[in-house]
Amino acid sequence: MLGDGAYQAALPLLAVALSSDPVVISLVSVAMVLPHLVVGVVAGALVDRWERRRTMWVSDLAQAALLALTVVAGAFGLLGIPALLALAFLAGTGQLFFEVASQAYLPDLLGRDQTLLRRANGRLRGASTAAGQFAGPPLGSFLFSFARTVPFVVDAVSFALSALLIRTLPPAPVPERAPGTSVWADAREGFRYVVHDKLLLGLALRPAVGNFAFGAVGAVLVLFARDALGLTAVGYGFLLAAEAVGGLLGAMVVSGPLEKLVGTGTALTLTAVVEGGSILAFGLVRNPWLAGALFALCGCGMATTMVLGWSLRQVIVPARLMGRVGAASRLVALSAGPLGAILGGWLASGAGLRAPYVAGGVVLLTMTAVTMSMTSNAKVKAALARSTVDG
C-alpha cells in the first residue's frame, strides 16, 4: 500500500522530468488505469482459475521486478517515455491482479461472516488510505527530490517484502469450474451474473455513477480550489488531506455502527446521499473551511460505501465466481470516471467552474433514487438467506 502511494506520486514526477508535453504526461496517467479497462474481466477469470494467495504474491513480486528494471534502465540512461508508458501499464496490470485476487481471497481466509468481513475491509481500506494517500505520495515526492530512481528502489523493496509476507498466509482452495471452458466464456459468465442479479447490479452501478461524478469534479478540482476558493498550493494539499481523513473515518469508524443502526441496504443509500449532497454543496460554497469539511464528508461517504459494498459482495457471491464478479464490477465502476472527466471539463469551460459540482451532485442523487430499491434491506436480507442455503 505504501509502495503503491509512493509509486503513483513518483511516476508522474518522472514523466515531467522526461517530457514537458501535457499530452505525454496525461498518457502516463492513462496507462496506469488502462489495464483495469482492457484486461479487467480477463484478470477476474484467471483469478478464479488460480490459487488466490499465489496470485497476490506473484503480482507483488512482478511489480518489484518491474520497478527494479526501471532503476537499472535509469542508471544506464535508457529510461524514456516509451519505457515509462510500458512500466505504467505493466505495473497497473500487476496491481489489478493483486486487487482482484485479494478481494476474492479475504472470504477464503476469514469465512463468510459479514461482520468479520466488514471489519477486515474497514481496516484494509483505512490502512490503504493512510499509506496510499497520507504517507505514500509525500514519501515518493520526497525521495524523488534526491534522485529520480530512489523512490522506485524503495517501492521495489516494499513490494518484495509484501510478497514474502503474503507467502506466510494459508493458501486458498482453487475454485471448482466446468471443464473445457475458455477464459472468455468464464469472463462472460461473471458479467452475466452481475447483470442478472439486481442487488449486485445496484452495487456495481452506485460506484460507477459515483466515479462519473467524481471524475467530473476531479477534472477541475485544482482550478476550483485556486479560483473559487482562493487556495494556495498548500491549501490544495490540505483539501485533499481532508478527503483522506474523511475516508479514514468512514472505513474504520462509521461503517460498522451505521450498518448496525439502519441495515446494509439503507446504509448504502444514506452514504450515496451524503456523497451527492456534499458534492453539490461543495460547488456552491465560497468558504474554504466549509469546503474542506464537505470534502471530508464526501470522503467518509465514499469509504463507507466501498467497505459495505465489498463486504456484502464477498458474502453473497459464490466462491467460484468471486474474481470475475469483482472484476466486472470494477470495470463498470472505473469506465465511468473518464467520461465524467470529459463532461466536467466541458461544463467548466462553458458554464463555469461550479457547474461540474452541481451536475455531479444532481446525477449522483438522481441515481441513488433510481437504485435504492435494488440495494434495499429486503434485497440484502434475501441475498444473505440464499447464500446461507447455498453455502
MARKOL-715446 format. One record per residue (C-alpha): residue in one letter; x, y, z; residue number from 1. Coordinates in steps of 0.5 Angstrom, whole numbers, padded with zeros to 4 digits. Each point is the difference from the previous one (the first is absolute). Layout:
REM residues N
code|u|v|w|pos
a|X|Y|Z|NUM
...
***
This chain:
REM residues 391
code|u|v|w|pos
m|0000|0000|0000|1
l|0006|0005|0002|2
g|0003|-0002|-0006|3
d|-0006|0001|-0005|4
g|-0001|0007|0003|5
a|0008|0002|-0001|6
y|0000|-0003|-0007|7
q|-0006|0004|-0002|8
a|0003|0006|0002|9
a|0007|-0001|-0003|10
l|-0002|-0003|-0006|11
p|-0004|0007|-0003|12
l|0006|0004|0003|13
l|0005|-0005|-0004|14
a|-0004|0002|-0006|15
v|0000|0007|0001|16
a|0008|-0001|0000|17
l|0000|-0003|-0006|18
s|-0005|0004|-0004|19
s|-0004|0007|0001|20
d|-0005|-0002|-0005|21
p|-0007|0000|0003|22
v|-0003|-0006|-0005|23
v|0006|-0004|0002|24
i|-0001|0001|0008|25
s|-0007|-0002|-0001|26
l|0001|-0006|-0004|27
v|0004|-0003|0006|28
s|-0006|0001|0005|29
v|-0004|-0003|-0005|30
a|0005|-0006|-0001|31
m|0000|-0001|0008|32
v|-0008|-0001|0000|33
l|-0001|-0003|-0007|34
p|0002|-0008|0002|35
h|-0007|0001|0004|36
l|-0004|0001|-0006|37
v|0004|-0004|-0005|38
v|0001|-0006|0004|39
g|-0004|0000|0006|40
v|-0005|-0005|-0002|41
v|0005|-0005|-0002|42
a|0004|0001|0006|43
g|-0006|-0002|0004|44
a|-0001|-0006|-0004|45
l|0007|-0002|0001|46
v|0000|0002|0008|47
d|-0006|-0005|0000|48
r|0005|-0006|-0003|49
w|0006|0001|0004|50
e|0001|0000|0007|51
r|-0001|0007|0003|52
r|0005|0000|0005|53
r|0006|-0001|-0005|54
t|-0003|0005|-0005|55
m|0001|0005|0005|56
w|0007|-0001|0002|57
v|0002|-0002|-0007|58
s|-0004|0007|-0002|59
d|0004|0004|0005|60
l|0007|-0004|-0002|61
a|-0001|0002|-0007|62
q|-0001|0007|0002|63
a|0006|0000|0004|64
a|0004|-0003|-0006|65
l|-0003|0006|-0005|66
l|0002|0005|0005|67
a|0007|-0003|0001|68
l|0001|0000|-0008|69
t|-0003|0008|0000|70
v|0006|0001|0005|71
v|0005|-0004|-0005|72
a|-0002|0004|-0006|73
g|0000|0007|0003|74
a|0007|-0002|0003|75
f|0002|-0001|-0008|76
g|-0004|0006|-0003|77
l|-0005|-0005|-0003|78
l|-0006|0003|0003|79
g|-0004|0004|-0005|80
i|-0007|0001|-0001|81
p|-0002|-0007|-0003|82
a|0003|-0004|0005|83
l|-0003|0004|0005|84
l|-0007|-0001|-0003|85
a|0001|-0007|0000|86
l|0002|0000|0007|87
a|-0006|0003|0002|88
f|-0004|-0005|-0004|89
l|0003|-0006|0003|90
a|0000|0003|0007|91
g|-0007|0001|-0001|92
t|-0001|-0007|-0002|93
g|0003|-0003|0006|94
q|-0004|0005|0004|95
l|-0006|-0002|-0003|96
f|0001|-0008|0001|97
f|0002|0002|0007|98
e|-0006|0004|0002|99
v|-0005|-0005|-0003|100
a|0004|-0006|0003|101
s|0000|0003|0007|102
q|-0008|0002|0000|103
a|-0001|-0008|-0002|104
y|0005|-0002|0005|105
l|-0003|0003|0006|106
p|-0006|-0004|0001|107
d|0004|-0006|-0001|108
l|0005|0002|0005|109
l|-0006|0002|0005|110
g|-0006|-0003|-0002|111
r|-0007|0003|-0002|112
d|-0002|0003|0007|113
q|-0002|0007|-0003|114
t|0002|0004|0007|115
l|0007|-0003|0000|116
l|0001|0002|-0008|117
r|-0002|0007|0001|118
r|0005|0001|0006|119
a|0005|-0003|-0004|120
n|-0002|0004|-0006|121
g|0000|0006|0004|122
r|0007|-0001|0003|123
l|0003|-0001|-0007|124
r|-0004|0006|-0003|125
g|0003|0004|0006|126
a|0007|-0003|-0001|127
s|-0001|0002|-0007|128
t|-0002|0007|0001|129
a|0006|0001|0005|130
a|0005|-0003|-0004|131
g|-0002|0002|-0007|132
q|-0003|0007|0001|133
f|0004|0002|0006|134
a|0007|-0003|0000|135
g|0001|-0003|-0007|136
p|-0001|0007|-0004|137
p|0004|0004|0004|138
l|0006|-0005|0001|139
g|0000|-0001|-0007|140
s|0001|0007|-0002|141
f|0005|0001|0006|142
l|0004|-0006|-0003|143
f|0000|0003|-0007|144
s|0003|0006|0002|145
f|0006|-0004|0002|146
a|0001|-0004|-0006|147
r|-0005|-0002|-0006|148
t|0000|-0007|0002|149
v|0001|0000|0007|150
p|-0008|-0001|0001|151
f|0000|-0006|-0005|152
v|0005|-0003|0005|153
v|-0004|0001|0006|154
d|-0006|-0003|-0004|155
a|0003|-0006|-0003|156
v|0003|-0002|0008|157
s|-0007|0002|0002|158
f|-0004|-0005|-0005|159
a|0005|-0005|0001|160
l|-0001|0000|0008|161
s|-0007|0000|-0001|162
a|0001|-0007|-0005|163
l|0004|-0003|0006|164
l|-0006|0002|0005|165
i|-0006|-0003|-0004|166
r|0004|-0006|-0001|167
t|-0001|-0002|0007|168
l|-0007|0000|0000|169
p|-0004|-0006|-0001|170
p|-0001|-0002|-0008|171
a|-0007|0001|-0002|172
p|-0004|-0006|-0004|173
v|-0001|0000|-0007|174
p|-0007|0001|-0002|175
e|-0003|-0005|-0004|176
r|-0002|0001|-0007|177
a|-0003|-0003|-0006|178
p|0005|-0004|-0004|179
g|0002|0003|-0007|180
t|-0003|0007|0001|181
s|0004|0005|-0003|182
v|0003|0007|0003|183
w|-0005|0004|-0004|184
a|-0006|-0005|0002|185
d|0002|0001|0007|186
a|0000|0007|0000|187
r|-0007|0001|-0004|188
e|-0003|-0004|0006|189
g|0003|0004|0005|190
f|-0003|0006|-0004|191
r|-0007|-0003|-0001|192
y|0000|-0002|0008|193
v|0000|0007|0002|194
v|-0005|0003|-0006|195
h|-0005|-0005|0002|196
d|0001|0001|0008|197
k|-0004|0006|0002|198
l|0004|0001|0006|199
l|0007|-0001|-0003|200
l|-0002|0005|-0006|201
g|-0002|0005|0005|202
l|0007|-0001|0004|203
a|0003|0001|-0007|204
l|-0004|0006|-0002|205
r|0001|0004|0006|206
p|0007|0001|0000|207
a|0000|0000|-0008|208
v|-0004|0007|0001|209
g|0004|0002|0006|210
n|0006|-0001|-0005|211
f|-0003|0004|-0005|212
a|-0002|0006|0005|213
f|0007|0000|0003|214
g|0003|0000|-0007|215
a|-0004|0006|-0002|216
v|0002|0004|0006|217
g|0007|-0003|0001|218
a|0002|0002|-0007|219
v|-0001|0008|0002|220
l|0002|-0001|0008|221
v|0006|0003|0000|222
l|-0002|0006|-0004|223
f|-0007|0001|0004|224
a|0005|0000|0006|225
r|0004|0005|-0002|226
d|-0005|0005|-0004|227
a|-0007|-0001|0004|228
l|0003|-0002|0007|229
g|0007|0004|0000|230
l|0004|-0005|0002|231
t|0008|-0001|-0001|232
a|0003|-0006|-0002|233
v|0001|-0002|0008|234
g|-0007|0002|0001|235
y|-0002|-0005|-0006|236
g|0004|-0005|0003|237
f|-0004|0001|0007|238
l|-0006|-0001|-0004|239
l|0002|-0007|-0003|240
a|0002|-0002|0007|241
a|-0007|0002|0003|242
e|-0003|-0005|-0005|243
a|0005|-0005|0002|244
v|-0002|0001|0008|245
g|-0007|-0001|-0002|246
g|0002|-0006|-0004|247
l|0004|-0003|0006|248
l|-0006|0002|0005|249
g|-0005|-0004|-0005|250
a|0003|-0006|-0001|251
m|0003|-0001|0008|252
v|-0006|0004|0004|253
v|-0006|0001|-0004|254
s|-0001|-0006|-0004|255
g|-0002|-0005|0006|256
p|-0004|0004|0004|257
l|-0004|0003|-0006|258
e|-0001|-0007|-0002|259
k|-0003|-0003|0006|260
l|-0004|0006|0001|261
v|-0004|0000|-0006|262
g|0002|-0006|-0004|263
t|0005|-0001|-0006|264
g|-0005|0002|-0006|265
t|-0003|0006|0004|266
a|0008|0002|0002|267
l|0002|-0001|-0007|268
t|-0006|0005|-0002|269
l|0002|0005|0005|270
t|0007|0000|-0002|271
a|-0002|0002|-0007|272
v|-0004|0005|0002|273
v|0006|0003|0004|274
e|0005|0000|-0006|275
g|-0005|0003|-0005|276
g|-0002|0005|0005|277
s|0007|0002|0002|278
i|0002|0001|-0007|279
l|-0006|0004|-0001|280
a|0001|0005|0006|281
f|0008|0000|-0002|282
g|-0002|0003|-0006|283
l|-0004|0006|0003|284
v|0005|0002|0006|285
r|0005|0005|0000|286
n|0003|-0001|0007|287
p|0006|-0005|-0001|288
w|-0001|-0003|0007|289
l|-0007|-0002|-0001|290
a|0002|-0002|-0007|291
g|0005|-0005|0004|292
a|-0005|-0002|0005|293
l|-0004|-0002|-0006|294
f|0005|-0004|-0004|295
a|0002|-0004|0007|296
l|-0008|-0001|0000|297
c|0001|-0003|-0007|298
g|0006|-0004|0001|299
c|-0004|-0003|0006|300
g|-0006|-0002|-0004|301
m|0005|-0003|-0006|302
a|0004|-0004|0005|303
t|-0006|-0003|0004|304
t|-0004|-0002|-0007|305
m|0006|-0003|-0002|306
v|0001|-0004|0006|307
l|-0007|-0002|0001|308
g|-0001|-0002|-0007|309
w|0007|-0004|-0001|310
s|-0002|-0004|0007|311
l|-0007|-0001|-0003|312
r|0002|-0003|-0007|313
q|0005|-0004|0004|314
v|-0006|-0004|0004|315
i|-0005|-0001|-0006|316
v|0005|-0001|-0006|317
p|0002|-0008|-0001|318
a|0007|-0001|0001|319
r|0001|-0003|-0007|320
l|-0002|0007|-0003|321
m|0003|0005|0005|322
g|0005|0002|-0004|323
r|-0004|0001|-0006|324
v|-0006|0004|0003|325
g|0005|0004|0004|326
a|0004|0002|-0007|327
a|-0007|0001|-0003|328
s|-0002|0005|0005|329
r|0007|0003|0000|330
l|-0001|0001|-0008|331
v|-0007|0003|0001|332
a|0003|0005|0005|333
l|0006|0002|-0003|334
s|-0002|0001|-0007|335
a|-0005|0006|0002|336
g|0006|0004|0003|337
p|0003|0002|-0007|338
l|-0007|0002|-0002|339
g|-0001|0004|0006|340
a|0006|0004|-0001|341
i|-0001|0002|-0007|342
l|-0007|0002|0002|343
g|0003|0004|0006|344
g|0005|0004|-0005|345
w|-0006|0001|-0005|346
l|-0004|0003|0005|347
a|0005|0004|0004|348
s|0002|0003|-0007|349
g|-0007|0002|-0002|350
a|-0004|0001|0007|351
g|0006|0002|0005|352
l|0004|-0004|0005|353
r|-0006|-0001|0005|354
a|-0004|-0004|-0006|355
p|0003|-0007|0001|356
y|-0001|0000|0007|357
v|-0008|0002|-0001|358
a|0000|-0005|-0005|359
g|0004|-0006|0003|360
g|-0004|0001|0006|361
v|-0007|0000|-0003|362
v|0002|-0006|-0004|363
l|0002|-0004|0006|364
l|-0006|0002|0004|365
t|-0005|-0002|-0006|366
m|0004|-0007|-0001|367
t|-0001|-0001|0007|368
a|-0007|0001|0000|369
v|-0001|-0005|-0006|370
t|0005|-0005|0003|371
m|-0003|0000|0007|372
s|-0005|-0006|-0001|373
m|0006|-0004|-0003|374
t|0004|0000|0006|375
s|-0006|0001|0006|376
n|0001|-0004|0006|377
a|-0005|-0005|-0002|378
k|0004|-0002|-0006|379
v|0006|0000|0004|380
k|-0003|-0005|0005|381
a|-0003|-0004|-0006|382
a|0007|-0001|-0003|383
l|0003|-0002|0007|384
a|-0005|-0005|0001|385
r|0001|-0003|-0007|386
s|0008|0000|0002|387
t|-0001|-0004|0006|388
v|-0004|-0005|-0003|389
d|0005|-0001|-0006|390
g|0006|0000|0004|391
***
